[in-house]
Amino acid sequence: MRQRIPLIICFICGLTMAVQFFIPHQYSQAVYSEAVNWLRVIGVFGFVIGFGTLINIHVRRVMRGGANAPYSLVLLLGLFGTIIAWLIDREKERFFDWIFYNVQMPLDSTIFSLLAFFIVSAAYRAFRARTLEATLLLVAAVLVMIGNIPITDVVWGWLAEKLGLKEGLPGEVKDWILAVPNMASRRAIYLGVGLGGVAQSLKIILGIERAHFGGGG
């Protein structure tokens, strides 16, 4: 019974929200609007539970000590410090803006700069021309990078003038790669993700997938 009632509620709500898209009626739209309002209310309760759980976990970690305790302390100080800074000056938000522009943004820049090294490492492993697919990926990546480099326009302009080549050819090749094969691949991926989402939603609505109850599927 503990699982049957949530499964029935999930089935009714999922079926109602799926069917209402195919019924262009004012009552159907009213049901959708009311469901969105309920979703906002549930989201607030979920945020409160998540916020409390986050504080509870990191407070216990700080009190228990250990190697990760300083990181939890920094998280708590940053969390409550940001909230207090906003409450002190809610109208002008000077303290809040100072924290955002002088702490948050430099940290974001630092993280993204570190990610560049991981991207280079992943590109080195992916672009090894061991197979036909890897070779095509390598050639396409090199052409796109060449088309995006500003010096390419200068060099190609000089070559076009000396050898009578077509001007702007690297940029056109880059645009064609991004607009045709790249876009086709992206649409295929989006289509697969969409079909996978529909299949997973049907499994949850029909009660086939029960991992959200804490057990297996």
MARTORFI-237829 format. One line per 4 residues: number of its first residue (from 1); their letters; for each residue z, x, y of N, C-alpha, C. Coordinates in steps of 0.05 Angstrom, whole numbers, plus 5000, padded with zeros to 4 digits. Atoms other than C-alpha are relative to their C-alpha. Example, Ala and Ser with C-alpha at 12.3 -4.5 7.8 and 13.67 -1.06 7.14 Angstrom:
<sites>
1	AS	5000,5018,4976,5156,5246,4910,5000,5018,5024 | 4999,4984,4976,5143,5273,4979,5014,4985,5022 $
</sites>
This chain:
<sites>
1	MRQR	5000,5016,4976,5000,5000,5000,5000,5017,5025 | 4999,4982,4977,5014,5059,5047,4972,5010,5008 | 5027,4992,4994,4941,5079,5041,4981,4977,5002 | 5019,5022,5000,4909,5012,5030,4998,4987,5028 $
5	IPLI	5000,5013,4973,4929,4982,5098,4985,5017,5020 | 5016,4984,4982,4903,5042,5138,4970,5000,4993 | 5028,5000,5008,4839,5041,5097,4987,4973,5009 | 5011,5026,4991,4829,4966,5112,4995,5000,5030 $
9	ICFI	5003,4999,4971,4841,4978,5186,4977,5018,5008 | 5022,4982,4995,4793,5037,5186,4973,4987,4994 | 5025,5014,5007,4740,4996,5150,4992,4979,5020 | 5006,5022,4981,4745,4937,5198,4991,5012,5027 $
13	CGLT	5007,4988,4974,4745,4981,5261,4974,5014,4999 | 5025,4985,5002,4689,5026,5237,4976,4982,4997 | 5023,5019,5003,4645,4968,5215,4995,4985,5026 | 5003,5015,4975,4658,4930,5280,4986,5017,5021 $
17	MAVQ	5012,4982,4980,4641,4990,5324,4971,5007,4993 | 5027,4994,5008,4578,5004,5283,4981,4976,5004 | 5016,5024,4999,4553,4933,5282,4995,4992,5029 | 5002,5009,4973,4565,4920,5356,4977,5012,5015 $
21	FFIP	5023,4987,4987,4510,4969,5375,4974,4985,4995 | 5024,5014,5007,4459,4923,5342,5002,4970,5008 | 4997,5028,4991,4485,4858,5374,5002,5000,5031 | 4999,5000,4971,4465,4855,5448,5010,4974,5012 $
25	HQYS	4987,5025,4991,4514,4800,5466,5024,5007,5017 | 4978,4994,4982,4568,4795,5519,5027,5002,4984 | 4976,4998,5016,4622,4784,5466,5001,5027,4985 | 5001,4974,5013,4599,4847,5430,5008,5022,5019 $
29	QAVY	4993,4981,4980,4603,4886,5494,5030,4999,5008 | 4972,5004,4994,4672,4857,5508,5017,5013,4979 | 4985,4988,5021,4696,4880,5440,4999,5031,5003 | 5003,4971,4996,4669,4950,5454,5017,5010,5023 $
33	SEAV	4984,4991,4977,4703,4954,5522,5030,4999,4993 | 4972,5001,5008,4769,4931,5493,5007,5022,4980 | 4995,4978,5019,4763,4982,5436,5003,5026,5015 | 4998,4975,4984,4751,5037,5487,5027,5001,5015 $
37	NWLR	4974,5000,4987,4814,5016,5525,5022,5006,4980 | 4980,4993,5021,4854,5018,5460,4998,5029,4992 | 5003,4972,5007,4825,5086,5445,5013,5018,5021 | 4987,4984,4979,4850,5112,5512,5030,4999,4997 $
41	VIGV	4971,5002,5004,4920,5086,5498,5008,5017,4976 | 4994,4984,5024,4920,5117,5428,4997,5030,5007 | 5003,4972,4992,4894,5182,5459,5023,5010,5015 | 4976,4992,4985,4953,5184,5506,5023,5006,4982 $
45	FGFV	4979,4995,5019,5002,5177,5449,4994,5025,4983 | 5007,4976,5015,4964,5230,5410,5005,5025,5016 | 4995,4976,4982,4968,5277,5470,5030,5006,5001 | 4971,4996,4999,5043,5266,5475,5011,5012,4974 $
49	IGFG	4991,4988,5025,5053,5280,5401,4991,5029,4997 | 5010,4972,5001,5009,5342,5404,5015,5018,5019 | 4985,4984,4980,5045,5367,5467,5028,5006,4990 | 4973,4995,5011,5113,5358,5435,4999,5018,4976 $
53	TLIN	5002,4982,5023,5090,5391,5371,4996,5029,5008 | 5005,4973,4990,5063,5450,5409,5025,5014,5011 | 4975,4989,4989,5128,5460,5447,5020,5006,4978 | 4981,4997,5022,5170,5451,5384,4994,5025,4984 $
57	IHVR	5008,4977,5016,5130,5503,5345,5006,5026,5014 | 4998,4974,4986,5131,5557,5398,5029,5005,5009 | 4971,4996,4994,5204,5545,5419,5014,5011,4975 | 4988,4989,5025,5224,5556,5346,4992,5028,4995 $
61	RVMR	5010,4973,5005,5181,5617,5342,5014,5020,5019 | 4986,4982,4981,5214,5647,5405,5028,5004,4991 | 4972,4998,5009,5284,5631,5379,5002,5017,4975 | 4999,4985,5025,5268,5660,5311,4993,5029,5004 $
65	GGAN	5007,4973,4995,5238,5723,5340,4977,5009,4982 | 5021,4990,5016,5187,5767,5306,4977,5011,5017 | 5022,4987,4986,5121,5799,5324,4985,4981,5018 | 5016,5020,4984,5089,5735,5351,5017,4986,5021 $
69	APYS	4983,5013,4980,5149,5713,5393,4991,5004,5029 | 5009,4996,4972,5124,5746,5458,4976,4983,5007 | 5023,5016,4994,5058,5709,5453,5008,4970,5004 | 4990,5027,4997,5094,5643,5444,5014,4997,5027 $
73	LVLL	4986,5001,4975,5138,5659,5504,4980,4999,5023 | 5021,5000,4979,5076,5674,5547,4987,4972,5001 | 5013,5027,5000,5045,5608,5525,5018,4979,5013 | 4981,5020,4988,5108,5568,5544,5003,5005,5030 $
77	LGLF	4997,4995,4971,5115,5603,5611,4975,4992,5015 | 5025,5008,4987,5042,5592,5627,4997,4969,5001 | 5001,5029,5001,5046,5519,5605,5017,4987,5021 | 4982,5012,4981,5107,5500,5644,4997,5010,5029 $
81	GTII	5005,4990,4973,5091,5546,5702,4977,4986,5014 | 5023,5015,4988,5024,5511,5713,5008,4972,5007 | 4991,5027,4993,5057,5443,5710,5018,4999,5024 | 4982,4998,4977,5111,5463,5759,4985,5006,5025 $
85	AWLI	5016,4993,4976,5060,5494,5806,4985,4976,5010 | 5014,5024,4991,5021,5429,5807,5020,4980,5012 | 4981,5020,4989,5084,5386,5818,5011,5009,5027 | 4989,4991,4974,5108,5429,5876,4981,4994,5023 $
89	DREK	5020,5004,4979,5044,5422,5916,4977,4984,4989 | 5020,5017,5012,5005,5363,5888,4977,4994,5019 | 5021,5008,4981,4967,5348,5953,4979,5022,5004 | 5019,4978,4994,4937,5416,5969,4994,5017,4975 $
93	ERFF	5003,4985,5025,4946,5447,5900,4995,5030,5005 | 5004,4972,4994,4951,5517,5930,5010,5018,4977 | 4990,4984,5022,4995,5545,5875,4984,4997,4975 | 5016,5005,5024,4955,5512,5821,4973,5014,5002 $
97	DWIF	5026,4986,4996,4889,5539,5850,5004,5030,4997 | 4995,4971,5002,4920,5608,5855,5002,5009,4971 | 4997,4994,5028,4939,5607,5782,4972,4999,4986 | 5026,5004,5012,4870,5582,5763,4981,5023,5006 $
101	YNVQ	5020,4980,4992,4829,5632,5803,5009,5028,4995 | 4990,4972,5003,4874,5693,5794,5011,5006,4973 | 4991,4996,5027,4898,5683,5723,4980,4990,4979 | 5017,5012,5020,4855,5635,5685,4972,5011,4999 $
105	MPLD	5027,4990,5000,4787,5658,5708,4997,5030,4992 | 5002,4973,5010,4800,5733,5699,5004,5002,4969 | 4996,5000,5030,4826,5718,5628,4975,4990,4986 | 5025,5010,5012,4763,5678,5613,4978,5022,5001 $
109	STIF	5019,4979,4998,4720,5735,5639,5005,5022,4980 | 4993,4979,5019,4758,5785,5596,4992,4992,4972 | 5006,5009,5027,4750,5743,5533,4970,5000,4995 | 5029,5000,5004,4676,5733,5544,4988,5028,5000 $
113	SLLA	5010,4972,5001,4665,5807,5558,5006,5013,4973 | 4994,4990,5027,4700,5823,5492,4981,4988,4979 | 5018,5013,5019,4656,5772,5457,4973,5014,4999 | 5026,4987,4999,4595,5812,5478,4998,5021,4978 $
117	FFIV	5001,4979,5021,4614,5868,5429,4996,4987,4972 | 5003,5014,5025,4620,5818,5372,4971,4989,4997 | 5028,5010,5001,4552,5788,5391,4981,5022,4993 | 5017,4977,5007,4520,5857,5389,5002,5007,4971 $
121	SAAY	4996,4993,5028,4551,5871,5322,4987,4979,4981 | 5013,5020,5016,4528,5804,5294,4969,5001,5001 | 5029,4998,4997,4458,5814,5322,4989,5024,4984 | 5009,4976,5015,4454,5883,5290,4998,4993,4970 $
125	RAFR	5001,5008,5028,4470,5852,5222,4978,4979,4994 | 5020,5021,5004,4424,5792,5231,4972,5008,5004 | 5027,4992,4993,4364,5828,5259,4989,5023,4983 | 5012,4980,5018,4354,5877,5202,4976,4987,4986 $
129	ARTL	5026,5011,5011,4282,5867,5180,4998,5005,4970 | 5001,4997,5029,4297,5863,5106,4983,4978,4986 | 5016,5022,5011,4263,5796,5094,4981,4990,5021 | 5019,5011,4981,4207,5757,5126,5014,4984,5022 $
133	EATL	4986,5016,4980,4255,5709,5160,5015,5018,5020 | 4986,4982,4981,4297,5766,5189,4980,5014,5018 | 5020,4987,4984,4233,5800,5213,4990,4981,5022 | 5008,5020,4979,4210,5736,5249,5021,4997,5021 $
137	LLVA	4977,5003,4982,4279,5729,5279,5001,5024,5019 | 4999,4976,4984,4277,5801,5303,4978,5001,5021 | 5023,5000,4981,4207,5795,5334,5004,4980,5022 | 4996,5021,4980,4224,5730,5369,5022,5008,5019 $
141	AVLV	4978,4991,4982,4290,5758,5396,4991,5021,5019 | 5009,4979,4983,4256,5820,5422,4981,4990,5022 | 5018,5011,4980,4201,5780,5456,5014,4984,5021 | 4984,5016,4981,4251,5733,5488,5015,5018,5019 $
145	MIGN	4985,4981,4983,4294,5791,5513,4981,5014,5019 | 5019,4987,4982,4232,5826,5541,4991,4981,5022 | 5008,5020,4980,4211,5762,5576,5021,4994,5021 | 4979,5006,4981,4279,5755,5609,5008,5024,5017 $
149	IPIT	4993,4976,4984,4285,5827,5635,4984,5001,5025 | 5016,4999,4974,4266,5832,5709,4980,5023,5001 | 5018,4977,4998,4235,5900,5700,4974,4995,4985 | 5024,5006,5014,4185,5870,5652,4978,4990,5018 $
153	DVVW	5020,5010,4981,4150,5834,5709,4988,5023,5016 | 5010,4977,4985,4144,5899,5747,4981,5017,4983 | 5016,4984,5018,4118,5939,5688,4974,4986,4992 | 5024,5015,5009,4071,5884,5663,4981,4995,5023 $
157	GWLA	5018,5003,4977,4045,5873,5733,4984,5024,5005 | 5014,4975,4997,4027,5946,5738,4978,5003,4979 | 5020,4998,5022,3993,5945,5669,4978,4980,5004 | 5020,5021,4996,3957,5880,5686,4980,5009,5021 $
161	EKLG	5018,4991,4978,3929,5911,5749,4983,5024,4991 | 5015,4977,5008,3908,5976,5715,4980,4994,4977 | 5016,5005,5024,3881,5948,5649,4986,4973,5001 | 5013,5026,4998,3858,5879,5672,5012,4979,4982 $
165	LKEG	4987,5019,5018,3909,5841,5630,5009,4975,5016 | 4991,5025,4988,3934,5771,5643,5028,5003,5012 | 4974,4997,4988,3992,5769,5692,5019,4978,4990 | 4979,5019,5009,4057,5736,5671,5000,4993,4971 $
169	LPGE	5002,5006,5028,4040,5739,5597,5027,5002,4985 | 4973,5000,5014,4111,5761,5573,5016,4976,5006 | 4985,5024,4994,4142,5703,5610,4989,4975,4986 | 5012,5023,5014,4092,5654,5580,5007,5001,4970 $
173	VKDW	4993,4998,5029,4105,5681,5510,5029,4992,4996 | 4972,5007,5003,4180,5675,5521,5004,4969,5003 | 4998,5029,4996,4173,5603,5548,4989,4985,4976 | 5011,5014,5023,4129,5584,5489,5019,5001,4976 $
177	ILAV	4981,4997,5023,4179,5612,5438,5024,4981,5004 | 4977,5018,4995,4236,5573,5471,4992,4971,4999 | 5008,5028,4997,4196,5509,5481,4989,4988,4974 | 5013,5010,5025,4160,5504,5413,5016,5005,4975 $
181	PNMA	4985,4996,5025,4191,5538,5352,5030,4998,5003 | 4971,5002,4996,4261,5543,5382,5009,4971,5003 | 4993,5028,4997,4262,5471,5404,4997,4984,4974 | 5004,5014,5026,4234,5447,5337,5023,5006,4981 $
185	SRRA	4977,4993,5017,4289,5485,5301,5026,4986,5009 | 4976,5013,4990,4343,5457,5347,5000,4970,4993 | 5001,5028,5006,4318,5386,5337,5005,4995,4970 | 4995,5003,5029,4318,5396,5261,5030,5003,4994 $
189	IYLG	4971,4997,5004,4390,5421,5265,5015,4976,5010 | 4987,5024,4989,4411,5363,5309,4996,4976,4982 | 5005,5022,5019,4378,5315,5261,5017,5002,4975 | 4983,4996,5023,4414,5345,5202,5030,4995,5006 $
193	VGLG	4972,5005,4993,4481,5344,5239,5004,4970,5004 | 4997,5029,4996,4469,5271,5258,5001,4985,4973 | 5000,5013,5027,4453,5251,5186,5026,5007,4986 | 4975,4993,5012,4514,5290,5162,5023,4984,5012 $
197	GVAQ	4979,5016,4988,4557,5254,5213,5000,4971,4991 | 5002,5028,5010,4531,5186,5191,5011,4998,4971 | 4991,5000,5028,4544,5204,5118,5031,5003,4999 | 4971,4997,5000,4615,5228,5133,5014,4976,5011 $
201	SLKI	4987,5025,4989,4630,5166,5175,5000,4978,4979 | 5001,5020,5021,4607,5121,5119,5021,5006,4978 | 4980,4993,5020,4651,5159,5070,5028,4993,5009 | 4974,5006,4990,4711,5150,5115,5004,4970,5002 $
205	ILGI	4998,5029,4998,4697,5076,5129,5003,4987,4973 | 4999,5012,5026,4687,5060,5056,5023,5010,4983 | 4976,4991,5015,4750,5098,5035,4994,5021,4979 | 5006,4979,5019,4713,5151,4995,5013,5026,5007 $
209	ERAH	4987,4976,4990,4738,5208,5038,5028,4993,5010 | 4972,5005,4993,4814,5208,5042,5016,5025,5006 | 4986,4975,4993,4830,5278,5064,5018,4996,5024 | 4982,5005,4977,4860,5250,5129,5026,4988,4992 $
213	FGGG	4974,5009,5009,4916,5221,5087,5017,5023,4989 | 4984,4976,5010,4938,5291,5067,4993,5008,4972 | 5008,4993,5026,4906,5291,4999,4971,5009,4998 | 5028,4992,5003,4838,5310,4971,4982,4977,5005 $
217	G	5020,5020,4995,4773,5274,4981,4996,4982,4977 $
</sites>
